[in-house]
Structures are given as C-alpha cells and as structure tokens.
Amino acid sequence: MGRFADAVPAGPLLVLCGIGAIGIAGQRAYVAETLDPMLVLALTPVFLSGGFLLALGVRVRGLAADSGRVLLWTAVGALAVGLSADVVLLRTRVFDASLDPLLILATVASVGAAGGAIAAFVDTRRRNTVRNLEARADRAERTLDAARGFVVARLDPEGYIDEWSDGAADLTGFAPEDVVGARLDALYPEHSDREPKQDLQRALRTDAVEFEDEFRRANGETFHGRGTLTAVQDGDTLLGYVLVLADRSDEHEKREQLERRNQQLEAFASVVSHDLRNPLNVAIGNVGMARGKDDNEQQLETAEESLERMEKLIEEVLTLARQGKDVDEFERVDLEETVSLAWSSVDEMWAELDYGELPDITADGERVRRLFENLFRNAIEHGGEDAHVRVGMIDDRGFFIEDDGPGIPKHKRDEIFEAGFTTGDDGTGLGLAIVQSIAEAHGWDIEAAESSAGGARFEITGVQTLADR
C-alpha cells in the first residue's frame, strides 16, 4: 500500500474530482428553469463537497507519505454512500421522474466522497506525524548513542534521568544503570554552589541555561565542563530536558596558565617601575653626593648596596620569568640528592636539615633544586640561624618542607605567593612566587600550612614518584 500510495498522483485526482462535482452542480443549475428550494437543497452540498475535495487536493501534497490513502477513501466513501443512498431512495420512491436523477446521485456521492476524503486526510496526517516523531526519536537515540566526548542526557519533566549516552558514561565514569532514574546530583561536587533543581528551574524559565563549572566523575575527581541544559516543550506542556556537557578541562587549564602569565607580567612591571627605580635613584643620588666630597665612603657604600639590591632583583625577575614556563621534558630526579645539593648551596648558618628516605620523581631537576633552595632560604630567614628544617613525603602524592619558625597566619597563606609580598626590608618578595611558578610549571599544587612544630609547612602535591629507584 505504501509504494502504491506514493506512486498515485492523489492531489491532481482529488482536484479533478472537486472540479467535476462543482461542474456538474453548476451545469445543472444553469439548465434549470427555476431555482426552487429542492434544487438549491441538492446543489448546496455538491458545491460544498466539491470545494472540500478541491481544497484537500491542494493540501494533500503536504503529506509526507500515504497520500494515495486519501484518494482510496474518497472513492470508497463516494461509492458506499452514493450507492447505498440511491438504492434506499429508489426503493422508497422518495423522488419521482420530475427530479434530476444525476443531480441526486452527484449530491449523495459527493457528500460521501468529501466525508471519506476528510477522514482519510486527518488519519493520514496523524499517521505521518507519528511516523515523523518516531523517526526523530530514532535519530535522537542514535545521536545519543553516538555522542562521544560529550555528556548527552535526556531528563523527564521531573528532572530524573531517562537516557544516558555512552559518551556520558565514558566521560564521567557513571554507567547508565547508576544514574538512570536518579537526578543530576551525582555530577555536582559537594562544594559546588550550584544545585540541579535551580538549573532546571532556570532552564524552564528561559528555555535553556548555559553554564561552565566543575563537575564530578564517579571516582571522585572533577573536570571542568561547559554545556547547556534545555527545556523541551510542546506548547505549554513540558516534555523534559536535554543536557549536553563537554569536557573543557584542557581549555580551562590553558586559560588559567594565561592568567598566571599575565599576573607575572604585572609583577615584572611592578618590579621594574617601583622596586628597581627606588634603589637606582638612591645609587644615582649618592654617587652625585660623593663627587662633591672628599670623605665619600658612606655615600659610595650606600650606592653599592643599592646596586647590589638591583642586581638581586633583576636576577629574581629573570628567574621568575624562566621558571614559570611549562616543563616540556621531564627527567628522572633523585630527590635525596637534589635536597642535599640545595641545602649545601644556601647559607645555612647553624640551621639543621632532617630528611628520611625520599623516592625518585619525574621533573625538571634544575627547577626542583631551585624550589628547595628558595624554601630553605625562606625557612632560615624567618626561623632564624638555628632553624630546624625537615623534608618528607606525603603518602605517594608529593612532598613537604617544614620548619620550626614562627609560622604563617592563616589569612596570609595565599597572599605569601604573590609577587612582591615580603615581610622584611631586604626581601624582594619574589622567592615564594618563584616557588609557586616552578610547582605550577610541573602541574603540581602547592599550599602553605602549619608544621608539626608550629612553624611554616609547604606541601607540594600532584608529583609523580618512581618506585623503582
């Protein structure tokens, strides 16, 4: 039936039927001697039925398939109604010879044809609508299954997950059986300010919500995701929601790196414009004063100190710029040897260093040594000449450096890593900024905390250790 219906030109045939019915009615009205009520009663349904057939013939082209069904129902309706009605009329002798048999037949048949055509058109359009919806659902399901690298999920109107794509399972680690029938809460980290219920309400009010935030994997790790939550509605009826979420962790990390570079540039500008200008002005002023005096030792000594400070600042700025570049090549680094070399390169006075067995790690050896040197100097500078410094491991996640000095107040533990922050008159304020840049260049995390002795403790995590020393 499907192939036949698609091959039959239903539209033109229906148009011809409509024109034929109207033509018969018009011809009979033209040849009639008078338009009595009986004739008008017969002509009116013929004109109306012909108009319906003509209109359906034009509209049937909009049906995707089975348009021949409309033509078939038209013919069946015309024959069934026309023949049955005429048989009844003939048997009951309702009309006599003075009435036009052709007009009566056309009237009854055209009404039956129009009724059948209208019923067929409505039914066929319904069938096509259902078929289109099924095809769209099938395409959506195939798209859902084929989406890799994305979280694609369909939610019901209450916000519960109906479908969970293979890509969503790969990206998040949550299998479909773990999340289907549940809400989106599993994707939201415990510390997140976002709530699934709020996102659903916003999507319903605005049709779609775009968001960019941290989301949770099944193993407890997080990834930086960006996507949309869209409300799907049919008029005023909410059908559900569609969630599309992409992993943008790499892009987010690059953006953060760019922000860190911009912060470093701002720090360089601050050093050049302020920290270097001051000692330079002092040196120039004292050299000028020394020229006019015989006893100029004090002025020259002050100028020399200013120039030495400028040299130190320049060295620190260059170090910050170089050490902040991402590490391209990792090598095997003996952590114990690196700690020992770093300690021997600082002026330890009477300070003591204590460290146990340390594993090998993968890193840039030269930068790691510089990291330890800066942290050792910081410990001695703030803990005193007899400071006790200890280095150890944090499980298999990284290592720590701690001392028994005065420690760091909680409200300053983030501030100390900012370029230019210093508590001493002779400090450059770049030592810990360099330490942080070295850690971040390796992809490590660094945090300041309190040591077991109440002093400062620096924890570097995310380090890859090597068990086979």
C-alpha positions in Angstrom: 0.0 0.0 0.0 2.9 2.3 0.8 4.5 2.1 -2.6 1.1 2.4 -4.4 0.2 5.4 -2.3 3.4 7.2 -3.0 3.1 6.4 -6.8 -0.5 7.6 -7.2 -0.9 11.3 -8.0 -3.6 11.8 -5.4 -3.6 15.5 -5.3 -4.4 16.1 -9.0 -7.1 13.4 -9.0 -8.8 14.9 -5.9 -8.7 18.3 -7.6 -10.3 16.8 -10.7 -13.0 15.2 -8.6 -13.7 18.5 -6.9 -13.8 20.4 -10.2 -16.1 17.6 -11.6 -18.5 17.9 -8.7 -18.7 21.7 -8.9 -19.0 21.4 -12.7 -22.0 19.1 -12.5 -23.7 21.3 -9.9 -23.0 24.4 -12.0 -24.3 22.8 -15.2 -27.5 21.6 -13.6 -28.1 25.0 -12.0 -27.6 26.6 -15.4 -30.0 24.4 -17.3 -32.7 24.5 -14.6 -35.7 26.6 -15.4 -36.2 27.8 -11.9 -34.1 27.6 -8.7 -36.8 26.0 -6.4 -35.9 25.1 -2.9 -35.5 21.4 -3.8 -32.8 22.3 -6.4 -31.0 24.6 -4.0 -31.1 21.8 -1.4 -29.4 19.5 -3.9 -26.9 21.9 -5.3 -25.5 23.3 -2.0 -23.9 20.0 -0.7 -22.5 19.4 -4.2 -20.8 22.8 -4.2 -19.5 22.3 -0.7 -18.3 18.8 -1.2 -16.6 19.8 -4.5 -14.9 22.7 -2.6 -13.7 20.3 0.1 -12.3 17.9 -2.5 -10.5 20.7 -4.3 -9.0 22.1 -1.1 -7.9 18.6 0.0 -6.3 18.0 -3.4 -4.1 21.1 -2.9 -3.4 20.2 0.8 -2.6 16.5 0.2 0.8 17.4 -1.3 1.9 18.4 2.2 1.6 14.8 3.4 4.9 13.0 3.6 3.5 9.6 2.6 0.4 7.6 2.1 -1.4 10.3 0.1 -3.0 7.6 -2.0 -4.9 6.5 1.1 -6.9 9.7 0.8 -7.9 9.0 -2.8 -8.8 5.4 -1.9 -11.0 6.5 1.0 -12.6 9.2 -1.3 -13.6 6.6 -3.9 -14.8 4.2 -1.3 -16.8 6.9 0.5 -18.4 8.1 -2.7 -19.4 4.6 -3.9 -20.6 3.4 -0.5 -22.6 6.4 0.4 -23.8 7.2 -3.1 -24.9 3.6 -4.0 -26.5 2.9 -0.7 -28.4 6.2 -0.6 -29.6 5.8 -4.1 -30.8 2.3 -3.5 -32.7 3.5 -0.5 -34.2 6.4 -2.4 -35.2 4.2 -5.3 -36.8 1.5 -3.1 -38.8 4.0 -1.1 -39.8 6.0 -4.2 -38.9 9.3 -2.4 -38.3 11.1 -5.7 -40.3 11.0 -8.9 -39.4 11.3 -12.5 -39.5 15.1 -12.3 -36.4 15.2 -10.1 -32.9 15.1 -11.7 -31.5 11.6 -11.0 -27.9 12.7 -12.0 -28.0 15.6 -9.6 -29.3 13.5 -6.7 -26.6 10.9 -7.4 -24.0 13.6 -7.6 -25.2 15.2 -4.4 -25.1 12.0 -2.4 -21.9 10.7 -3.9 -20.0 14.0 -3.5 -21.0 14.2 0.2 -19.8 10.6 0.7 -16.6 11.4 -1.2 -15.9 14.5 0.8 -16.5 12.7 4.1 -14.2 9.9 3.2 -11.5 12.3 1.9 -11.6 14.4 5.1 -11.5 11.3 7.3 -8.6 9.9 5.3 -6.7 13.2 5.3 -7.0 13.5 9.0 -6.0 9.9 9.7 -3.1 10.0 7.2 -1.7 13.2 8.7 -1.9 11.7 12.1 0.0 8.6 10.8 2.6 10.8 9.2 3.0 12.8 12.4 3.5 9.7 14.5 6.0 8.3 11.9 7.9 11.6 11.9 8.1 11.6 15.7 9.2 8.0 15.7 11.9 8.8 13.1 13.0 11.9 15.1 13.1 9.8 18.3 15.1 7.1 16.5 17.6 9.7 15.2 17.9 11.3 18.6 18.5 7.9 20.1 21.2 7.1 17.6 22.8 10.6 18.1 22.6 10.0 21.9 24.4 6.6 21.5 27.0 8.0 19.0 27.9 11.1 21.0 31.5 10.5 22.3 33.4 13.0 24.3 30.1 14.6 25.5 27.7 14.1 28.2 24.3 13.8 26.5 21.3 13.0 28.7 17.6 13.2 28.4 15.6 14.0 31.6 11.9 13.7 32.3 9.7 16.7 33.3 10.5 16.0 37.0 14.3 16.2 36.3 15.0 12.5 36.6 17.4 11.0 34.0 15.7 8.9 31.3 18.6 8.3 29.0 22.4 8.4 29.5 24.7 8.3 26.4 27.7 6.1 26.0 29.8 9.3 25.8 28.4 10.4 29.2 29.4 7.1 30.7 32.9 7.4 29.2 33.4 10.9 30.3 32.0 10.7 33.8 32.5 7.1 34.7 28.9 6.7 35.7 27.3 3.8 34.0 23.7 4.2 32.8 22.4 1.8 35.5 24.0 4.1 38.1 22.2 7.3 37.1 19.1 6.4 35.0 16.1 7.1 37.3 18.1 9.5 39.5 18.6 13.2 39.5 21.8 15.1 38.3 23.1 15.5 41.9 25.8 12.9 41.3 27.5 15.2 38.8 27.7 18.2 41.1 30.6 18.3 43.6 29.8 18.7 47.3 31.5 22.1 47.5 29.6 23.4 44.4 27.3 26.4 44.8 25.1 25.1 42.0 22.1 22.9 42.6 20.4 20.8 39.9 17.0 22.0 41.0 17.9 25.6 40.4 19.4 24.9 37.0 16.2 23.0 36.0 14.0 25.9 37.1 16.2 28.4 35.2 16.0 26.2 32.1 12.2 26.1 32.3 12.0 29.9 32.7 14.5 30.7 29.9 14.2 27.6 27.7 18.0 27.0 28.0 20.8 27.5 30.6 24.4 27.8 29.6 26.9 27.0 32.4 30.6 26.5 33.0 31.7 24.9 36.2 33.4 22.0 37.9 31.6 18.6 37.7 32.3 15.3 39.4 33.3 11.9 38.0 32.4 8.6 39.5 35.9 8.2 41.0 35.6 11.5 42.9 37.8 13.6 40.6 36.4 16.7 38.9 36.5 18.1 35.4 35.8 21.5 34.0 32.7 21.2 32.0 30.8 23.6 29.7 27.3 23.0 28.3 23.6 23.7 28.1 20.5 22.4 29.9 17.5 22.9 27.6 13.8 22.6 28.4 11.8 20.7 25.7 8.2 21.9 25.5 5.2 21.3 23.3 3.2 24.5 23.6 2.7 24.8 27.4 3.4 21.2 28.1 6.9 20.4 29.4 8.2 17.2 27.8 11.5 17.1 29.6 15.1 18.4 29.5 18.2 17.7 27.4 21.7 18.1 29.0 24.7 18.5 26.7 28.0 18.8 28.5 31.6 18.9 27.1 34.9 18.4 29.0 36.8 21.7 28.7 39.5 20.9 31.3 42.4 21.4 28.9 41.0 24.7 27.7 40.3 25.9 31.2 43.9 24.9 32.3 45.3 26.9 29.4 43.2 29.9 30.3 44.5 29.7 33.9 48.0 29.5 32.6 47.5 32.6 30.5 46.1 34.4 33.6 49.2 33.4 35.6 51.4 34.7 32.8 49.5 38.0 32.9 50.0 38.2 36.6 53.7 37.5 36.2 53.9 40.3 33.6 52.1 42.6 36.1 54.7 41.6 38.7 57.5 42.4 36.3 56.1 45.7 35.6 55.7 46.5 39.3 59.3 45.5 40.0 60.7 47.5 37.1 58.6 50.6 37.8 58.9 50.6 41.6 61.4 48.2 43.2 64.2 48.9 40.7 63.6 52.6 40.4 64.0 53.3 44.1 67.5 51.7 44.5 68.5 53.2 41.2 67.6 56.7 42.4 69.4 56.1 45.7 72.5 55.0 43.9 72.5 57.9 41.5 71.9 60.4 44.3 74.7 59.0 46.5 77.2 58.9 43.6 76.4 62.6 42.9 76.9 63.5 46.5 80.2 61.5 46.6 81.6 63.5 43.7 81.5 66.7 45.8 83.1 65.3 48.9 86.5 64.2 49.9 85.1 61.8 52.5 82.6 60.0 50.3 82.9 56.4 51.6 79.5 56.4 53.2 77.7 57.6 50.0 79.6 55.1 47.8 78.8 52.3 50.2 75.1 53.2 50.1 75.2 53.3 46.3 76.9 49.9 46.2 74.2 48.4 48.4 71.5 49.8 46.1 73.2 48.5 43.0 73.6 45.0 44.7 69.8 45.1 45.5 69.1 46.0 41.9 71.2 43.1 40.7 69.4 40.7 43.1 66.0 42.0 41.9 66.9 41.6 38.2 68.1 38.1 38.9 64.9 37.2 40.7 62.7 38.7 38.0 64.6 36.7 35.3 64.3 33.6 37.4 60.5 34.1 37.8 60.2 34.5 34.0 62.2 31.4 33.2 61.0 29.1 35.9 57.3 29.9 35.2 57.4 28.3 31.7 55.7 24.9 31.5 58.0 21.9 31.7 58.3 20.3 28.3 60.7 17.5 29.2 60.6 15.5 32.4 63.5 13.5 33.6 64.3 11.1 36.5 65.3 13.2 39.5 67.0 11.8 42.6 65.1 13.7 45.3 67.5 13.0 48.1 70.5 14.2 46.1 68.6 17.3 45.0 67.6 18.2 48.6 71.3 17.7 49.7 72.6 19.9 46.9 70.0 22.6 47.5 70.9 22.7 51.2 74.6 23.0 50.6 74.1 26.0 48.3 72.4 28.1 50.9 74.0 29.9 53.8 72.6 27.6 56.5 74.4 29.1 59.4 73.6 26.8 62.4 70.4 25.6 60.9 69.7 21.8 60.7 68.2 19.8 57.9 66.4 16.5 58.5 65.1 14.2 55.8 64.5 10.5 55.5 64.3 8.2 52.5 63.0 10.1 49.5 62.0 8.5 46.2 62.9 9.5 42.7 60.5 11.7 40.9 59.9 12.8 37.3 60.6 16.6 37.0 63.0 19.2 35.7 65.9 18.6 38.1 67.3 22.2 37.9 64.0 23.8 38.7 63.3 21.4 41.6 66.6 22.3 43.1 65.8 26.0 42.8 62.4 25.3 44.5 64.2 23.7 47.5 66.8 26.5 47.7 64.1 29.2 47.9 62.1 27.3 50.5 65.3 26.6 52.6 66.3 30.3 52.5 62.7 31.3 53.5 62.8 28.9 56.4 66.2 30.3 57.7 65.2 33.9 57.0 62.0 33.6 59.2 63.0 30.7 61.5 66.4 32.1 62.5 70.0 30.9 62.0 69.4 27.8 64.2 66.2 26.8 62.4 65.3 23.2 62.1 64.1 22.2 58.6 62.5 18.9 57.7 61.7 17.3 54.3 59.4 14.3 53.9 56.8 12.6 51.7 53.0 13.0 51.8 52.0 9.4 51.0 52.6 9.0 47.3 51.1 12.3 46.4 54.1 14.6 46.9 56.5 16.0 49.5 56.6 18.8 52.1 59.2 21.2 53.6 58.5 22.5 57.1 60.4 24.4 59.8 60.0 25.3 63.5 59.8 29.1 62.9 57.0 31.5 63.8 54.7 30.1 61.1 52.4 31.8 58.7 49.0 33.3 59.8 46.0 31.6 58.1 44.8 34.8 56.4 48.2 35.3 54.7 48.8 31.8 53.4 47.5 32.6 49.9 49.0 36.1 49.9 52.6 35.0 50.5 52.8 33.6 47.0 52.0 36.9 45.3 54.9 38.6 43.6 56.2 41.5 45.7 54.9 40.2 49.1 57.6 40.4 51.8 57.8 40.9 55.5 61.5 42.0 55.5 63.2 45.2 54.5 65.8 43.4 52.4 63.5 40.8 50.7 62.5 41.0 47.1 59.1 39.4 47.6 59.7 37.1 44.7 61.1 34.0 46.4 57.8 32.2 47.1 56.3 33.5 43.8 59.2 31.6 42.1 58.5 28.5 44.1 54.8 28.6 43.1 55.7 29.2 39.4 58.0 26.2 39.5 55.3 24.0 41.0 52.7 25.1 38.6 55.0 24.7 35.6 55.2 21.0 36.6 51.4 20.8 37.0 51.8 20.4 40.8 49.8 22.1 43.5 51.4 24.0 46.4 49.8 25.0 49.7 51.0 26.7 52.9 50.1 25.1 56.2 51.2 24.8 59.8 54.1 22.4 60.6 54.0 19.9 63.5 56.3 22.3 65.5 54.0 25.3 64.8 56.2 26.8 62.0 55.6 27.1 58.3 54.9 24.0 56.2 54.7 23.9 52.4 53.0 20.9 50.7 53.6 20.1 47.1 51.2 17.5 45.7 50.5 16.0 42.3 54.1 14.8 42.0 54.8 11.6 40.1 57.1 9.4 42.1 59.1 6.4 40.8 59.1 3.3 43.0 61.9 1.5 41.1 64.7 3.6 42.4 
